[in-house]
């Protein structure tokens, strides 16, 4: 009787569940295949998948065995993704980025796992998910061409180098994202400091997104002060190089209003700019969406679009 044998040091129950689900998806295999677990003397467990067919030389047996290999490889790929990826990510971080402290490593791991699990539902990440899983399935199929027994720990450590390389690239990306996020937080902290040490020039400033990515600024009496606030910065810029997003941030920091009101956030095409303003003026910011200024801005935005 021919069989496939999978050795595992832990979570044998989870492995058996994955194999059972995989075989149950094939009507012929679920009737002809039997899964048993054998605990050896050292505490590790082997899961054996038997085909119950009397004539091992028959064409039916050969077809069943090939289907068994495919289904088991597919189930093992699911198990490896679920049970090994997080540990492999942590191992890569500890090996390649040992100079980060434990808190930083934990944050890098969080970012990396977010990429792997495609929490942002990114189409490209979805393709990479499929690619990584296909690497595992392909390597398992190649392995079972020459052997009917595999120890998962050894297989993952020595046979999945391309898969681990993909995980290393994800960790590299996570480190880049972590450093960029840290730099951004430091940048925000510095801007908050500048705002705090400035003498407020206005009690309230209202911001409305205008045409052509420009912005309209109003004082507490809702009188326009756009030119008054932006002109001094525009005079220092070369002609044709005006960035109204940068102008807005610079002027707001210089004016350091006691309160900032943003009307109709849908008019802000640059969402990163909006988030920056929210972070810098945290505790001083009001986002309005229901007043007459918001309504007017909403109508303008609809006309522009």
Secondary structure, 3 states (H helix, E strand, C coil): CCEEEEEECCCHHHHHHHHHHHHHCCHHHHHHEEEEEEECCCCCEEEEEEECCCCCCCHHHHHHHHHHHHHHHHHHHHHHHHHHHHHHHHHHHHHHCCCCCHHHHHHHHHHHHHHHCCCCCCHHHHHHHHHHHHHHHHHHHHHHCCCCEEEHHHHHHHHCHHHHHHHHHHHHHHHHHHHHHHHHHHHHHHHHHHHHHCCCCCCEEEEEECHHHCEEEECCCCCECHHHHHHHHHCCCCCCCCCHHHHHHHHHHHHCCCEEEEECHHHCCCHHHHHHHHHHCCCCEEEECCCHHHHHHHHHHHHHC
